[in-house]
Amino acid sequence: MSSETNNQLISLLPQNWDLPKAIRRRLGQQAGRQRCMSAENHLLLVLHEPPTGAEISFTGRFFWRRPEGSWTSNCLGDHIDALEQHLDEFDFLLDKLEEKELIARTADEYFTVIEELIPLHRSAENLYLAIQSARESQPEDLRLIDCRDQAYEIFRSSDLLLNDCKAAMDYAIAKRAEEQSRYSFELAASANRMNTLIAIFLPLATLSSIFGMNLTHGYENRFQPFGFFGVITFGLVLGLALKYLLLNKPVEIPQPEVFDAPILNRKPNPQENADP
C-alpha cells in the first residue's frame, strides 16, 4: 500500500487518537456504513451526519470511548454529550419534516416530504443498530442506554412519519382521480344530452335545407327590420336556455354495488381454547 493511501486511511481519525491497530485496520478510505467497533476495551462508533434534503452522500462522524469510560468525538467535542448532540440533530430535522407533513395537502407536497424523509429514516435505522451494538459491547455504561433509547425513538418516529406521508399521498392521489372521474362523467352526460337534442332536430333541419321551405306567414313585410332582429334575439335566448338546461342539470353518478362478504362457517377448533 502506498504512503498516499496510508495517509488517506489515517486522516479519517484525529492523529492524537490512540486507538488499537485492530480498530484502525478496519477503517477504509471512507467512513462506510454506520457501525460499532471494539477492541481491547476501546469502542469506536462510526456514524453519519444527519442527511439534509434528498442527498445521498454522507459525512462520517467518529465517537471514541476510552477504556476508563471517557468519550470524545472528531467534530462535536468531548464527553458523551457529543453523542447526545448528534442525536438531537436528528430530532431537529425530524421535527421540521413533521411540520411540513402537517401543512401538506397535495400529492406533490407529500412527495417532497417523503423524498427528504427516506434518507433520514434509513440513517436513523442504522444509527439505532450501531448504538445498540455499542450498548451490548459496553453494558456497564448506563448513559448509553439513554442514547440507545433516544436513537430508537428517532427511528420509530421516522418510520411512523414515513408511513403517514405515504398513506396521505395515496389518499390525495385517489381523491384527485375520483374528482377527475366525476368531471369526465359529467362531461359525457352533457355530451349525450346535446347529441340527443341534435338527433331530434337533425331530420327537420335537413329536410328544410333540401326543399328550401319558405312558407307564407304574413309577416314578410311587417315590422321590418325589427322582425328579423326579433327572431335572431329569440333564437339566441332559446339557445342559452337550452345550454343552461343541458349543462347545469345535476348528473346522477352511479354508485358501485356493495356486496356483503360471505360468512365462512368455520367450526371451532377445540385445541384453540385448550390450556398450554
N, C-alpha and C positions, 0 to 999 in steps of 0.2 A: 504494500500500500504506500502511495507517495506521501511526502510530507504535507502537500496541499490538502489531500484528503484527510489526513490526521488532524490538521488544523480545523477543518470543517466539522469533524466529529467533536472536537473538544469545545468549539465555540458555542455549541448548544447549551452548555452549562457554564456558570461562572468559574473562572480559573481558581478561585480560592476555595471551592467546594472540595473537601477531602472525602470523596466518595470511593467505595471499594471498586476495584477494577472489574469485578463481576457485574456491577451495575453499568459502568461506563461502556463496557464491551457490548451491552445490549442496546445501546443507542446508535441509531444510524445517522445519515446526513440530514434527516428531517425528524420532527418530533414523533410522527407516526400516530397511531391510534391512542386514545386515552387509556391509560393502564397504570398499574401499581407494580413497582419492582422493589424487592427487598433482598438484602444480603448482609450478613454479619451484623444484624440488628439495626442496620440502616434502612430507611424507607424513602423511596422517591416516587412521587406522584407526577405523572406526565399528563397534563390536562390541556385543554384548548381554550383560547379566549372565546367569550360568548359571540356567536355569529350575529352580525347585523345585516338586515336585508336578506336577499336571496343568494348571498355569496357562498361559494363552495370551498374556497381556500380557507386555511386556518393558520393560527399562530400558536405555537406551543408555550405553555406556562409550566414551570417546574417548582415543586414543593418538596423540600428535603427535611426529613425528620431524623435527627441525630439519635444515637443510642441512649443518651440521657434524657430524651423527650423534648428537646427544644426544636422549634420549627424555623425555617427560613424559606424564602422564595426568590426567584430571579428577578421579579419586577414589582411585587406588591409588599415588600418589606419582610420583617421577621415576625416570629410568633405564629401561632395557629390562626390568629386574627386575619392573616393574609388569605388563608383558605376560606374563611367566612366571608371576607370581602369579595372573593371570587364568586362565591355562591350568591351573594347579594346582587351582583351584576346580572346574573341570570334572572333573579326575581324581578329586577327593574325592567328588563326587556320584556318579560312575560306580562307584567302589569300593563305596559304600553300596548301590547298586542291585544290584551283583553279589552282595553278601552276602544281600540279600533273595531273589535268584533261587536261591541255594543252599539256602535253607531252605523255599522254596515247594514245596507238594505238591498243592494243589488248583487247579482252573481259575480260581477267584476270586483266589487269591493271585498266580498268574501274570499275570492281567489287571491287577491293581493295579500290578505292576512295569512292565508294558508301558505303562500309562496314564501313569506318571511318566517312562518312558524315551523315549517318542516325541518330546516337546518337546526333550529334551536331545539326542537323536540329530539332529533337524532343525537345532538351533542349532549342534551340533558340525560338521555338514557345511558350513554357511555360514561358520562360523569358519575352517575349513581353507581354503576358497576365498578368503576375504578375505586371510589371511596369505600364501597362495601368490601372490596378486596383488601384495602388498607386497614379497615376495621378488623377484618379477620386476621391480618398479619400482626397487628398490634392491639390485642384485646384489652390491654391494661390502660390504654389511652382513652379516657372517658369522653373527652371533648370530640373525639372522632365520631362518637355516637350521635351527637347533635348535628355534626356536619353530614353524617350519613342520612339522618332523618330529613334534614333540610333538602339534601340532594334528591331524596325520594319524592318529597312534596313538589319539588320543581318538575321532576319527570312526570309525576301523576297529573299535575295541573296542566302541563303542556299537552299531555295525551287527551285529557278531557276537553281542553280548548280546541284541539285539532278535530276531534270528533264532532264537537258542536258546530264548528265552522263548516265542516263537510256536510253535515245534516242541513244547516241553514242554506248553504249554497244549492244543494239538491232541491230544497223546497222552493227557493227563488226561481230556479230554472223550471221546475214543474209548474209553478204558478204562472210564469210568463208564457209557457207553452199552452196552458189552459186558456189564457186570455187570447192568445193568437188563434187558437182553435175556435173559440166562441166568435171572434170577429170574422173569421173566414166563413163560419156557418151563417152568420147574419148577412154577409155579402152574397152568399149563394142563394139564400132565401129571397133577398131583394131582387136578384137577377132572375130568379124563377118567376116572381110576380110580374116583372117587366116583360119577360118573354110571353107570359100568358096574355097580357094586355095586347102585345103586338100581334099575337096569333088571332085574337078576336077581330081586330080591325084590319088585318092584312088583306083578307079577301075583298072587303069593301073598298079599300084604297086601291087595290089592283084593278078591280072592275071599273071604278071611276076613272082611273088613268087610261084604261084601254078605250072605253067608249066616249070619253070626254063629256061627261054628263053635266050640262049646264041647264038646269030647269028654270022655267019662268016662275018667279015668286012675287013679282010686283014691286020689288024694292030696288030694281036695277038703277032707276034714275031718281030715286028719292033719298033725301038726307045725304047726298054726296058732297064732299068725300068723307063725311063723318061715319057713314055706314060701314065703309071699308075699314077705317081705323077701329071702329067699334068691334067688328068681327075679329080683327087682329088682337085687340086687347082681351076679348072674351076667350080666345084660344090660348093666350099666354096664361091667363088666370086659371083656366081649366087645367093646363099642363102643370102649373105649380101645385095645384091642389092634388092632382094625381101623384106627383112626386112626393108630396108630404104623406099621402096615404100609403104609398108603396114602401117608402124608405124608412118611415118613422113608426111603422106598425111593429109592436113588440113581437119578437121571434121566440117561439117556444122551443127551447133546445131539449131534445130527448135525453132523458137520464138513463144511464146504463142500468140494466136489470141487476137486482141484488138477489143472489141465491143463498139460501141457508146452507151452511156447511153440513155435510152428513154427519150424523152422530154415530160413532162406532160403538157397537155393543161389545164392549171389552169385558170379559169375565175377570173378576178379581183373582189375583194370584194369592193363594193362601200363604206363600212364603214371604210376601212383601210385608205383612204385619207380624211376621214371626220375630221373636226376640233374637238379637245376635248372640 
